[in-house]
Amino acid sequence: MAQLWGGRFTKETDQMVYDFNASISFDKRLWKQDIQGSIAHVMMLEKQEILSKAESNEIVNGLTQIQEEIESGLMKISHEYEDIHSFMEAKLIERIGETGKKLHTGRSRNDQVALDMRLYTREEIGQIDELLKEMLEVLLQLMKEHIATYMPGFTHLQKAQPITLAHHFGAYFEMFKRDRLRMKDIFKRMNYCPLGAGALAGTTYPLDREYTAQLLGFEGATRNSMDSVSDRDYLIELLSAMSTVMMHLSRFSEEVILWNSNEYQFIEIDDAYSTGSSIVPQKKNPDIAELVRGKTGRVYGALMALLTTMKGIPLAYNKDMQEDKEMVFDAIDTTKTCLSLFTKMLQTMKFKEKQMEDSARNGFTNATDAADYLVKHGVPFREAHSIVGRLVLLCIEKQIALDDMSLEEFQAVSPVFQADIYEVISMKNCVDLRNTVGAPGRAAMEQAILEAETYLKSEKVRFKN
């Protein structure tokens, strides 16, 4: 098959070399962006009187027809072409003849693919952001529903202090909120148009790069033609941000897996998001959470792969850079699928509130409050810490919670304890008296929920193309 670059060569490319070099098997997903960029390029060429109005109209109409036929299924993207750009140009020439050969005027495949990838990535960032917003909306609803659902808070996977389920979910709300901010930052930095950079050194045609950028919804044109065709920073940033999203999902998945176990029994995952065992009939496995946790490494791998690919590449474009697409496409697909499924699993999950509160009570999570009680009655903290430690040992021996001790037992260890100790170490008071900013107390959580609602309402429109 004739290549776009075939004039320099006297013999056909070896078939194995051709197949190794070809990218259409994966860059075909850029077909819509390729047409979008080509139409903008042609409109600019007409504006600059490089193409006539008749030529421009003929090319634009041809590209529009190709788009409609691909969308309707009438036209299939054939793998016999080297890449999506070759396919589009060949189909255009088949359709409109010699005029189609003028499409590539003032353009290289280098700046063409750079444009296509930016257009695609820009759209995908918006979709990931929307999925993150859906996650935040589910978390906010759960925070509202569980502001008084008490549970143990952990450090070192040991029960530490009582919190609420709302407070726990609030921590993930902050994580995914930061993920959205990262998407916004990436979008802002990458939203510049590389078209017109040519192979690496621009062109002698009087292109209006700012006009093309405007047509395609970019902030402006990229400022250096060599950087324009060889920049993959925005993809590395996106892979890094998606790796952080997946890390957050993986941490959340680990907790879902623990909470679903017989030892915790904090939650019940909906049947639609669970699987059974092929041999053990009573099992209900948290496979979605486990797969999300497992697929995190897949996204990490894409980040490390692209960083490794780019680390030794001299300016400007090199064929190595073709390796960016498969890994980025896969990482985007993986992240979007994991976000969507995890959000739906979370939305349908049932929470066993009594088991959670009992776990907090039986884990001595109110021990710090007992120590604080002594401090407020004049006992030095270090001494109070030791006294409550002895109380916990006594409870372990008796297999009871601190709340179950008699006042006489409290006073046998320290006469400072009075009858009001029971109110102080109740789950409700242990949580609700913690009302500094970011704490789990009801007043603090109501404020956090209000701020979260305000944030989501103000973030309805994130990205403008």
Residue pairs with C-beta under 8 A, 6 or more apart in sequence:
1 80
1 81
3 9
3 13
3 82
3 86
4 85
4 86
4 89
4 104
4 109
13 21
18 82
21 82
21 319
22 79
22 81
22 82
22 83
23 82
23 83
23 84
23 322
23 325
24 77
24 78
24 79
24 81
24 82
24 83
24 84
24 86
24 87
25 79
26 325
26 326
26 329
27 83
27 84
27 113
27 116
27 325
28 77
28 84
28 87
29 120
29 329
30 84
30 113
30 116
30 117
30 120
31 70
31 77
31 84
31 87
31 88
32 67
33 115
33 116
33 117
33 119
33 120
34 84
34 85
34 88
34 112
34 116
35 63
35 64
35 66
35 67
35 88
36 119
36 216
37 112
37 115
37 116
37 119
37 195
37 216
38 59
38 63
38 88
38 103
39 60
39 63
39 64
40 195
40 212
40 215
40 216
41 103
41 106
41 107
41 195
41 212
42 51
42 56
42 59
42 60
42 63
42 103
43 56
43 60
43 215
44 207
44 208
44 211
44 212
44 215
45 51
45 56
45 105
45 106
45 207
46 52
46 53
46 55
46 56
47 208
47 211
48 205
48 206
48 207
48 208
50 105
50 106
50 205
50 206
50 207
51 59
51 102
51 105
55 99
55 102
58 96
58 99
59 92
59 96
59 99
59 100
59 102
59 103
61 96
62 92
62 95
62 96
62 100
63 88
63 92
65 95
66 75
66 88
66 91
66 92
66 95
69 75
70 77
75 91
77 84
77 87
78 87
81 87
81 90
83 109
83 113
84 116
85 109
85 112
85 113
85 116
89 100
89 103
89 104
92 100
92 103
93 100
93 101
94 100
105 205
106 196
106 198
106 203
106 205
106 207
107 195
107 196
107 198
108 197
108 198
108 199
108 229
110 197
110 198
110 199
110 200
110 229
110 316
110 317
111 194
111 195
111 196
111 197
111 198
111 199
111 225
111 228
111 229
112 195
114 194
114 195
114 197
114 228
114 229
114 231
115 193
115 194
115 195
115 216
117 235
117 324
117 325
118 190
118 191
118 192
118 193
118 194
118 234
119 216
121 190
121 234
121 235
121 238
121 328
122 187
122 190
122 191
122 463
122 465
123 465
124 332
124 336
125 183
125 186
125 187
125 238
125 463
126 187
126 462
126 463
126 465
127 336
128 183
128 242
128 245
128 332
128 335
128 336
128 339
129 180
129 183
129 184
129 462
129 463
130 462
131 336
131 339
131 340
131 343
132 176
132 179
132 180
132 183
132 245
132 339
133 180
133 456
133 459
133 462
134 339
134 340
134 343
135 176
135 339
135 342
135 343
135 346
136 173
136 176
136 177
136 180
136 452
136 456
137 456
138 343
138 346
138 347
139 169
139 170
139 172
139 173
139 176
139 346
140 173
140 449
140 452
140 453
140 456
142 165
142 166
142 169
142 346
143 166
143 169
143 170
143 173
143 445
143 448
143 449
143 452
144 166
144 449
145 166
146 164
146 165
146 166
146 169
146 351
146 353
147 164
147 166
147 442
147 445
147 446
147 449
148 164
148 428
148 442
149 164
149 165
149 166
149 351
149 353
149 356
149 357
150 162
150 163
150 164
150 165
150 353
150 356
150 357
150 360
150 427
150 428
150 431
151 162
151 163
151 164
151 165
151 168
151 266
151 356
151 357
151 359
151 360
152 159
152 160
152 161
152 162
152 163
152 356
152 359
152 360
152 363
152 365
153 159
153 160
153 161
153 162
153 163
153 167
153 168
153 365
153 440
154 160
159 359
159 360
159 363
159 364
159 365
160 365
161 365
161 366
161 368
161 430
162 360
162 365
162 366
162 427
162 430
162 431
162 440
163 431
163 440
164 431
164 440
164 445
165 351
165 353
165 356
166 440
166 445
166 449
167 431
167 439
167 440
167 445
170 445
170 448
170 452
172 248
172 252
173 452
175 248
176 245
176 248
177 455
179 241
179 244
179 245
179 248
180 459
180 462
182 241
182 244
183 241
183 462
184 462
184 463
185 237
186 234
186 237
186 238
186 241
187 463
189 233
189 234
189 237
190 233
190 234
190 237
191 218
191 219
192 213
192 218
192 219
192 220
192 221
192 222
192 223
193 209
193 212
193 213
193 216
193 218
193 220
193 221
193 222
194 221
194 222
194 228
194 229
194 231
195 209
195 212
195 213
195 216
195 221
196 202
196 203
196 207
196 209
196 212
196 221
196 225
197 222
197 225
197 226
197 228
197 229
198 225
198 229
199 229
199 316
199 317
200 225
200 226
200 229
200 230
200 315
200 316
200 317
201 225
201 226
202 225
209 221
210 220
210 221
212 221
213 219
213 220
213 221
216 465
217 464
217 465
222 228
222 231
225 316
226 315
226 316
227 315
227 316
229 316
229 317
230 313
230 315
230 316
230 317
230 318
230 321
232 306
232 310
232 321
232 324
235 306
235 324
235 328
236 303
236 306
236 307
236 310
238 328
238 332
239 299
239 302
239 303
239 306
239 327
239 328
239 331
240 303
242 299
242 303
242 331
242 332
242 335
243 296
243 299
243 300
243 303
245 335
245 339
246 292
246 295
246 296
246 299
246 300
246 334
246 335
246 338
247 296
249 292
249 293
249 296
249 338
249 339
249 342
250 292
250 293
250 296
252 289
252 342
253 286
253 289
253 290
253 292
253 293
253 342
254 289
254 293
256 267
256 269
256 286
256 289
256 345
256 346
256 349
257 286
257 289
257 290
257 293
258 264
259 265
259 266
259 267
260 266
260 267
260 268
260 269
260 284
260 286
260 289
264 355
264 359
265 352
265 355
266 351
266 352
266 355
266 356
266 359
267 349
267 350
267 351
267 352
268 349
268 350
268 352
269 284
269 286
269 288
269 289
269 345
269 348
269 349
270 345
270 348
270 349
270 350
271 284
272 348
273 288
273 341
273 344
273 345
273 348
274 284
274 285
274 286
274 287
274 288
275 284
275 285
275 287
276 283
276 284
276 285
277 283
277 285
288 341
288 342
288 345
289 342
289 345
291 338
292 338
292 341
292 342
295 334
295 338
298 330
298 331
298 334
299 331
299 334
299 335
301 327
302 327
302 328
302 330
302 331
303 331
305 323
305 327
306 323
306 324
306 327
306 328
309 320
309 321
309 323
309 324
310 320
310 321
313 320
313 321
357 427
360 366
360 427
361 401
361 403
361 427
362 401
364 392
364 395
364 401
364 402
365 430
366 402
366 403
366 425
366 426
366 427
366 430
367 388
367 391
367 392
367 402
368 388
369 424
369 425
369 429
369 430
370 388
370 391
370 402
370 421
370 424
370 425
371 381
371 384
371 385
371 387
371 388
372 384
372 424
373 417
373 421
373 424
373 425
374 383
374 384
374 387
374 388
374 414
374 416
374 417
375 381
375 384
377 416
378 416
379 387
379 414
379 416
387 413
387 414
390 413
391 402
391 405
391 410
391 413
392 402
394 405
394 409
394 413
395 401
395 402
395 404
395 405
402 425
403 422
403 425
403 426
407 417
407 418
407 419
407 421
410 417
410 421
411 417
423 429
424 430
431 440
431 441
431 442
432 441
432 442
432 443
433 441
434 440
434 441
434 444
435 441
435 442
435 443
435 444
436 444
437 444
437 447
438 444
438 448
